[in-house]
């Protein structure tokens, strides 16, 4: 554990965060972290249940004087988004996250930090370990695969839980009380392709330096998607030069705005053709740089000569269909809310694109607080790819968490925030997806809110967590739990 973190640690929250950061916990690889949490519960003689999806529920009974108080569920997810620098050798299946402290911020060395949602796990572990905390029955629910479709939450069996209130700890801004979130789905468009053998010169075209970000939180910030920009480049280049496509690829997660994408194209072998196409790409990219100088100031690109040979490239029909799909597929904010100023109602993100031997794969994350518009976006995607001869599949779907007009828990948190900080807690809805909607479906009438400390650039290699905010939010959480809800 970092010496500075050890010195300023409060109730062990950074000790626990450091411990879980040593354990690989990318989505779909949560067995080890789940076993660790199981051993944590065993060591403290706490009731627990670890299910076949590696979700874990840990229960700590009420302290004296709180036996008749309604149980509180504390909820977060154990998996993290695994992103790293392009030249990083970090292996998310076995390497620990290297934590670095920079002033008030905790971040990782060239990778995502995993504070989304590792800080929730650390909070829960600290609360369950605190023998001095006065509390009602606490029901900790820590799920798996949240970042790839909330599969863990879907598999949860909550029939033995008694909670009347739930505090979700998957929010990312201190002082904000979240009371509603968008629903969503992840979808895959698959387009069959044909290839032909062509002699020529292979060159690579790389686009990078984009900000990227969380496809729910950052989509409103006018972030450029590298997959879409690469498609635009090839579309503009087609008007000026002749080339064939060998390979294209960009992005690894549906819910991450793609920062980098690349293509390998084949041109005629003559040297003057290489000079011509590099000049054309330079001119096109300079236009993009000027266009995006405010929103994407670090946009960069490179072109490399990879030599002559025979290559299996897309035939002309396959190329035209693929380019049409990539150019026309919707991306970004589709509708802003008419009810809440500044809130995105509906959006989608082209998070993953790869060109395989016989097919192209395009994966999108769709979000909407209106189920009807979510369905419309889904139908548009299916219509587009089906028209081109491809197929469409919804891989996962989750409901919106709808706002409740009456909430004792919301009033309870607002009261204590005002008492502690002398200002009102801001009540908001969020465009990102939370597991609250799925859990609410399983436990009708559950009173739910979501809070969390200040985090920035989640789902990117620039992700960071405010140390002081993490401590303040935990202290707020202690007070909220200790004071009986009336």
C-alpha positions in Angstrom: 0.0 0.0 0.0 1.3 3.5 -0.8 2.8 5.1 2.2 0.9 8.4 1.8 -2.4 6.4 1.5 -1.5 4.5 4.6 -0.9 7.7 6.5 -4.2 9.4 5.5 -6.3 6.3 5.3 -9.7 6.4 7.1 -11.3 3.3 8.5 -9.3 1.1 6.0 -11.0 2.3 2.8 -7.7 2.7 0.9 -6.3 -0.4 2.5 -9.2 -2.4 1.1 -9.0 -0.6 -2.3 -5.3 -1.4 -2.5 -6.0 -5.0 -1.8 -8.7 -5.5 -4.4 -6.5 -3.6 -6.9 -4.0 -6.5 -6.7 -6.7 -8.9 -7.9 -7.6 -9.2 -11.6 -11.3 -8.3 -11.9 -12.1 -7.3 -15.5 -15.7 -8.1 -16.5 -16.0 -11.9 -17.0 -12.9 -12.6 -14.9 -14.3 -12.1 -11.4 -13.9 -15.5 -9.8 -10.8 -14.6 -7.9 -12.2 -11.3 -6.5 -15.4 -13.1 -5.6 -13.5 -15.8 -3.7 -11.5 -13.0 -1.9 -14.8 -11.4 -0.8 -16.1 -14.8 0.4 -13.0 -15.3 2.5 -13.4 -11.7 3.8 -16.9 -12.7 5.1 -15.7 -16.0 6.5 -12.9 -14.3 8.5 -15.5 -12.0 10.1 -18.1 -14.7 10.8 -20.6 -12.9 8.6 -23.5 -14.6 6.8 -22.8 -14.7 3.1 -23.9 -16.3 -0.2 -21.8 -16.6 -3.3 -23.9 -17.6 -6.3 -23.0 -19.3 -9.7 -22.6 -15.9 -11.3 -20.0 -15.0 -8.7 -22.2 -12.4 -7.2 -21.7 -12.2 -3.4 -24.2 -11.1 -0.7 -22.8 -10.5 2.8 -25.1 -9.8 5.8 -24.2 -8.1 9.0 -26.9 -8.2 11.6 -28.0 -5.0 13.4 -26.1 -3.7 16.4 -28.0 -3.4 19.8 -30.8 -0.8 19.7 -31.1 -1.1 15.9 -32.8 -4.6 15.7 -36.2 -3.2 14.8 -34.9 -0.7 12.2 -35.4 -1.5 8.5 -32.5 -3.2 6.8 -30.3 -1.2 4.4 -28.8 -2.7 1.3 -25.3 -1.4 0.2 -24.7 -2.1 -3.4 -21.9 -2.0 -5.9 -20.2 -4.1 -8.5 -16.8 -5.8 -8.4 -15.8 -5.8 -12.1 -13.9 -3.0 -13.8 -13.4 -1.7 -17.3 -9.9 -2.8 -18.5 -8.3 -0.1 -20.8 -4.6 0.6 -21.1 -2.1 2.6 -23.2 -1.5 1.2 -26.6 2.2 0.3 -25.8 1.4 -1.0 -22.3 2.5 -4.6 -21.5 0.0 -4.8 -18.6 -1.9 -8.1 -18.5 -5.3 -7.5 -16.9 -5.8 -11.3 -16.4 -2.9 -11.5 -13.9 -1.1 -8.2 -13.2 -2.1 -6.0 -10.3 -3.2 -2.4 -10.9 -0.3 -0.1 -10.0 -1.7 2.7 -7.9 -0.1 6.2 -8.1 -0.8 9.3 -5.9 -0.7 12.7 -7.5 -1.7 15.4 -4.9 -5.3 14.7 -4.0 -5.8 12.2 -6.7 -5.3 8.4 -7.0 -4.8 7.0 -10.4 -3.2 4.0 -12.1 0.0 3.7 -14.2 -1.1 3.6 -17.8 -4.4 1.7 -17.1 -7.9 2.3 -15.9 -7.9 2.6 -12.1 -11.0 0.5 -11.3 -12.4 3.0 -8.8 -15.5 2.4 -10.9 -16.6 0.5 -8.9 -13.8 -0.7 -6.7 -14.4 2.2 -4.3 -17.9 0.8 -3.6 -16.4 -2.6 -2.7 -13.8 -0.8 -0.4 -16.5 1.2 1.3 -18.6 -1.9 1.9 -15.6 -3.9 3.3 -14.8 -1.0 5.6 -18.3 -0.7 6.9 -18.6 -4.4 7.5 -15.3 -4.5 9.3 -16.1 -1.6 11.7 -17.1 -2.9 15.1 -17.8 0.5 16.4 -20.4 1.5 13.8 -24.0 1.5 15.0 -26.3 0.2 12.3 -29.4 -1.7 11.3 -29.1 -5.0 9.5 -26.7 -4.4 6.5 -27.1 -6.4 3.3 -24.1 -5.9 1.1 -24.8 -6.9 -2.6 -21.7 -6.9 -4.8 -22.4 -8.0 -8.4 -20.4 -9.1 -11.4 -20.3 -8.2 -15.1 -22.0 -4.8 -14.6 -19.8 -3.2 -17.2 -20.8 -5.6 -19.9 -24.6 -5.8 -19.6 -25.3 -6.1 -15.8 -25.4 -9.9 -16.1 -24.6 -10.4 -12.4 -27.6 -8.3 -11.3 -29.8 -10.2 -13.7 -28.8 -13.5 -12.1 -29.3 -12.2 -8.5 -31.6 -14.1 -6.1 -32.7 -11.5 -3.6 -35.6 -13.5 -2.1 -33.9 -13.9 1.3 -33.1 -10.2 1.7 -35.1 -7.9 4.0 -33.9 -4.4 2.9 -36.4 -1.6 2.8 -33.7 0.9 1.7 -30.8 0.6 -0.8 -27.8 2.8 -1.2 -26.1 2.2 -4.6 -22.4 3.3 -4.5 -21.8 3.5 -8.2 -22.0 7.3 -8.7 -19.1 9.5 -9.5 -19.7 13.0 -8.2 -19.8 14.1 -4.5 -22.7 16.2 -3.5 -25.1 14.7 -6.0 -27.9 12.4 -5.1 -28.9 10.3 -8.0 -32.5 9.2 -8.1 -33.0 7.9 -11.7 -30.9 6.4 -14.6 -31.3 5.4 -18.2 -32.0 1.9 -19.3 -29.9 0.3 -22.1 -28.9 -2.5 -24.3 -25.8 -3.8 -26.1 -26.2 -4.9 -29.7 -24.0 -6.5 -32.3 -24.4 -5.9 -36.0 -22.7 -8.6 -38.2 -22.0 -8.0 -41.9 -20.7 -10.8 -44.1 -17.8 -9.9 -46.4 -16.1 -11.4 -49.4 -12.4 -11.1 -50.1 -10.2 -11.2 -53.2 -6.4 -11.5 -53.6 -4.7 -8.3 -54.7 -1.1 -7.4 -55.3 0.1 -4.1 -54.1 1.6 -2.0 -51.2 0.1 -2.3 -47.7 0.0 0.8 -45.6 -1.4 1.3 -42.1 -3.5 4.4 -41.1 -3.8 5.0 -37.4 -6.0 7.6 -35.6 -5.4 8.3 -31.9 -5.2 10.9 -29.1 -8.9 11.2 -28.7 -10.4 11.8 -25.2 -12.6 8.8 -25.2 -14.6 8.3 -22.0 -17.7 6.7 -20.5 -20.4 6.3 -23.1 -23.1 7.4 -20.6 -21.4 10.2 -18.7 -19.2 11.7 -21.4 -21.4 11.2 -24.5 -22.9 14.7 -23.9 -19.4 16.3 -24.0 -19.1 16.1 -27.8 -16.4 13.3 -27.7 -15.4 12.1 -31.1 -15.5 8.3 -31.7 -12.3 6.9 -33.4 -14.3 4.3 -35.3 -16.6 6.9 -36.8 -13.7 9.2 -37.6 -11.8 6.4 -39.3 -14.8 5.6 -41.4 -15.1 9.3 -42.3 -11.5 9.4 -43.3 -11.9 6.4 -45.6 -15.1 7.9 -47.1 -13.3 11.1 -47.9 -10.2 9.4 -49.1 -12.3 7.2 -51.5 -13.2 10.4 -53.5 -9.5 11.1 -54.2 -7.6 7.9 -54.4 -8.1 4.2 -55.3 -7.4 1.7 -52.5 -8.7 -1.6 -51.0 -9.3 -2.4 -47.4 -7.4 -5.3 -45.8 -8.2 -4.7 -42.1 -9.9 -2.3 -39.7 -10.3 -2.3 -36.0 -11.1 0.0 -33.1 -12.3 -0.2 -29.5 -12.6 -3.0 -26.9 -15.7 -2.1 -24.8 -19.2 -1.3 -25.8 -19.5 1.4 -23.2 -16.2 3.1 -23.8 -16.0 5.9 -26.4 -13.3 4.7 -28.7 -10.0 6.6 -28.5 -8.0 4.8 -31.2 -8.7 3.0 -34.4 -6.6 1.8 -37.4 -6.9 0.4 -40.9 -4.7 -1.4 -43.2 -5.3 -0.6 -46.9 -3.7 -1.8 -50.1 -2.7 0.6 -52.9 -0.8 0.3 -56.2 2.9 -0.5 -55.5 4.3 2.6 -57.3 6.2 5.0 -55.1 4.4 8.1 -56.4 1.1 6.4 -55.4 2.3 6.1 -51.8 3.3 9.8 -51.8 -0.1 10.8 -53.3 -2.2 8.9 -50.8 -0.1 10.1 -47.8 -0.5 13.7 -49.0 -4.2 13.2 -49.3 -4.5 11.7 -45.8 -2.4 14.6 -44.4 -4.8 17.1 -46.0 -7.9 15.4 -44.8 -6.6 15.0 -41.3 -5.6 18.6 -41.1 -9.2 19.5 -41.9 -10.4 17.2 -39.0 -7.8 18.7 -36.6 -9.1 22.2 -37.3 -12.7 21.1 -37.0 -12.0 19.3 -33.7 -9.4 21.6 -32.2 -11.5 22.6 -29.3 -13.2 19.3 -28.5 -10.3 17.0 -29.4 -7.0 19.0 -29.2 -4.8 15.9 -29.0 -6.1 14.2 -32.1 -3.2 12.6 -34.0 -2.6 10.1 -36.9 0.1 8.2 -38.6 0.7 6.5 -41.9 3.2 3.7 -42.4 4.5 1.8 -45.4 4.3 -2.0 -44.6 5.7 -3.3 -47.9 4.6 -5.0 -51.1 2.9 -8.4 -51.4 -0.3 -10.3 -52.1 -3.1 -9.5 -49.8 -6.7 -10.8 -49.2 -8.7 -7.6 -49.4 -12.4 -6.8 -49.4 -14.1 -7.0 -52.8 -15.7 -3.8 -54.0 -19.2 -4.7 -53.0 -18.2 -5.7 -49.5 -16.2 -2.6 -49.0 -19.0 -0.3 -50.2 -21.5 -2.0 -47.8 -19.1 -1.9 -44.9 -18.3 1.8 -45.4 -21.9 2.6 -45.8 -22.7 0.9 -42.5 -19.9 2.7 -40.6 -20.7 6.1 -42.0 -24.5 5.8 -41.6 -24.7 4.0 -38.3 -25.9 6.5 -35.6 -23.6 7.6 -32.9 -23.8 10.0 -30.0 -26.6 12.0 -28.4 -29.9 11.3 -30.2 -32.4 13.2 -28.0 -31.9 15.6 -25.0 -34.4 15.4 -22.2 -37.4 17.8 -22.3 -37.9 17.4 -18.6 -34.5 17.8 -17.0 -32.2 20.5 -18.4 -28.8 19.2 -19.6 -29.8 15.5 -19.3 -29.3 13.2 -22.3 -32.4 11.2 -22.9 -31.2 8.8 -25.6 -27.8 8.0 -27.1 -25.6 5.2 -28.5 -21.9 4.5 -28.8 -20.1 2.5 -31.5 -17.7 0.9 -28.9 -16.2 -2.0 -30.8 -15.5 -2.6 -34.4 -13.3 -5.3 -36.0 -13.0 -6.7 -39.5 -12.5 -10.5 -39.4 -11.8 -12.9 -42.2 -15.4 -13.3 -43.4 -17.4 -10.8 -41.5 -17.4 -7.3 -39.9 -18.5 -6.9 -36.3 -20.0 -3.7 -35.0 -21.0 -3.5 -31.3 -23.0 -0.6 -29.9 -24.2 0.4 -26.4 -27.7 2.0 -26.5 -29.0 4.1 -23.6 -32.3 5.8 -23.0 -34.6 6.9 -20.2 -37.5 6.2 -22.6 -38.1 2.5 -23.4 -39.9 3.4 -26.5 -37.0 5.4 -27.9 -34.5 2.7 -26.9 -36.6 0.3 -29.0 -36.6 2.8 -31.9 -32.8 3.0 -31.9 -32.6 -0.7 -31.7 -34.9 -1.1 -34.7 -32.9 1.5 -36.7 -29.7 -0.5 -36.1 -31.5 -3.8 -37.1 -33.1 -2.2 -40.2 -29.7 -0.7 -41.4 -27.7 -3.9 -41.1 -30.5 -6.1 -42.4 -30.9 -3.9 -45.5 -27.2 -4.5 -46.2 -27.5 -8.3 -45.8 -26.2 -8.6 -42.3 -27.6 -9.8 -39.0 -28.5 -8.1 -35.7 -28.4 -9.4 -32.1 -29.3 -7.8 -28.8 -26.7 -9.4 -26.4 -28.1 -7.8 -23.2 -30.7 -5.4 -22.0 -31.6 -3.7 -18.7 -34.4 -1.4 -17.6 -34.4 2.2 -16.6 -34.5 3.2 -12.9 -37.5 5.4 -12.7 -37.8 8.4 -10.4 -40.0 8.0 -7.3 -41.9 11.0 -6.0 -41.9 9.7 -2.4 -38.6 8.7 -0.8 -37.8 8.7 2.9 -34.2 7.6 2.1 -33.7 10.6 -0.2 -35.0 13.0 2.4 -32.8 11.3 5.0 -29.6 11.8 2.9 -30.6 15.4 2.0 -31.1 16.3 5.7 -27.7 15.0 6.8 -25.8 16.5 3.9 -27.3 19.9 4.8 -26.3 19.4 8.4 -22.8 18.3 7.6 -21.9 20.7 4.8 -24.4 23.6 5.1 -25.7 23.3 1.6 -28.2 21.4 -0.4 -27.5 18.0 -1.9 -28.2 18.2 -5.6 -30.9 15.7 -6.8 -30.3 14.5 -10.3 -30.9 11.8 -12.9 -28.1 10.3 -14.9 -27.8 9.0 -18.4 -25.4 6.2 -17.5 -26.9 2.8 -16.5 -27.0 1.6 -13.0 -28.1 -1.7 -11.5 -30.8 0.0 -9.6 -33.5 -0.7 -12.2 -32.9 -4.4 -12.2 -32.8 -4.6 -8.4 -36.0 -2.5 -8.1 -37.7 -5.0 -10.4 -36.7 -7.9 -8.1 -37.7 -6.0 -4.9 -40.7 -3.9 -5.6 -41.1 -0.9 -3.2 -37.4 -0.8 -2.4 -36.4 2.9 -1.7 -33.2 3.5 -3.7 -30.6 6.3 -4.0 -27.1 6.4 -5.5 -24.1 8.3 -4.2 -20.3 8.3 -4.7 -17.1 10.3 -4.4 -15.5 12.5 -7.1 -14.1 10.5 -10.0 -12.9 11.7 -13.4 -12.4 10.1 -16.8 -13.8 6.7 -15.7 -13.4 3.9 -18.4 -10.2 5.6 -19.6 -6.5 5.5 -18.8 -6.8 8.9 -17.2 -9.4 7.7 -14.6 -8.7 9.2 -11.2 -10.3 9.3 -7.8 -10.2 12.2 -5.4 -8.8 11.0 -2.1 -10.3 13.7 0.1 -13.7 13.2 -1.6 -13.6 9.4 -1.0 -13.0 10.0 2.7 -15.8 12.6 3.0 -18.4 10.5 1.2 -17.5 7.6 3.5 -17.9 9.8 6.6 -21.3 10.9 5.2 -22.3 7.3 4.6 -21.4 6.4 8.2 -23.6 9.2 9.5 -26.5 8.2 7.2 -26.3 4.6 8.4 -26.0 5.4 12.1 -28.9 7.8 12.3 -32.3 6.0 12.2 -34.4 6.8 9.2 -37.7 8.6 10.2 
